[in-house]
Amino acid sequence: MAVFVGYLFFFQGEEDEPSQRDMTAPVVVHEVGMVEFRDIIEGLGTAQAKESVDIMARVSQNVREIHFNDGDDVAEGDLLVVLNDREERARVQELEFRLAENTRQLNRLRELAQENAASRSMIDEQEVRVEQTSAELEVARTRLEEMTIHAPFEGRLGIRQVSRGSLVRPGDVITTLDNISPIYVDFSVPEVYLPSLAQGQRIAGLSTAYPDREFNGQIVSLASRVDPITRSIQVRAEIPNEGRELRPGMLMRVKLERQVDTTLMVPEASVIPIRNEFHVFRLNEESRVDRIEVEIGRRQPGWVEILSGLSEGDIIVREGVVRLRDGLPVSPREQ
């Protein structure tokens, strides 16, 4: 009988050991450390050309020559369109001849005046004619210049809206011209962030047209007023656009770095909210977990700032917190 009891005790003890081991929870742990925290402000903006203009005629006239194609890159001063200028050229030529004749007569009267053969009043009248003709010639030349349309700055032309022989009037758009390298992005920021904004501050722009790219730039100007309706301020950023992927009118999602500092951060999955409190499981020297109350601060995707309750170098449970309780032994492994 004693042998039988001892036999039962021996095998019962061997079975208890695995059951104790089965109570050790496998968890993934994380060492608490200082992490760079980027406080990001996000907003929606619209891409704007650095310089933009609609090319129009200033007078009503037919198109005689077209010197560009759709989408051409042009330099400042390049000739784009010539209107029918026969009448204006004839007018300039007529006034040039008249000015030359009036000037010749004025010089003749001055020579006669030296011989007392011409009065001072005759010379004065001729000087007036010369000045009047010179002014008329200047007006005619200005009118002639309006018959040719040049690029006011370098950039890329849009789609041509006229053909040779078309009658254009003031206000009719011939084409568009945009300087998009660099390109501007205008966006609004709530007034509460106004102290955090400054010229030269870095931004990143994202577009649905290029989902895998970030276009980096910087703030170049701030509006002088806050919108009294939206309580936001208009901000303009400049983005280099050498490849000209970005076009005016595109919707841009803008990320603005408000502040960059280093702080104590833990994975968001390790924080357990209980009513109005937050807890984490910290690993102690006996490979058991202690539930620690912490104070959290700012958040960023996947991470939470810890203001108090933990120190740098603490080991906390990152995965497997659902089945844990205070004092439970665990078998940790690092991810």
Secondary structure, 3 states (H helix, E strand, C coil): CHHHHHHHHHHHHHHHHHHHHHCCEEEEEEECEEEEEEEEEEEEEEEEEEEEEEEECCCCEEEEEECCCCCCEECCCCEEEEECCHHHHHHHHHHHHHHHHHHHHHHHHHHHHHCCCCCHHHHHHHHHHHHHHHHHHHHHHHHHHCCEEECCCCEEECCCCCCCCCEECCCCEEEEEEEEEEEEEEEEEEHHHHHHCCCCCEEEEEECCEEEEEEEEEEEEEEEEECCCCCEEEEEEEECCCCCCCCCCCEEEEEEEEEEEEEEEEEHHHCEEECCEEEEEEECCCCEEEEEEEEEEEEECCEEEEEECCCCCCEEEEECHHHCCCCCEEEEEEC
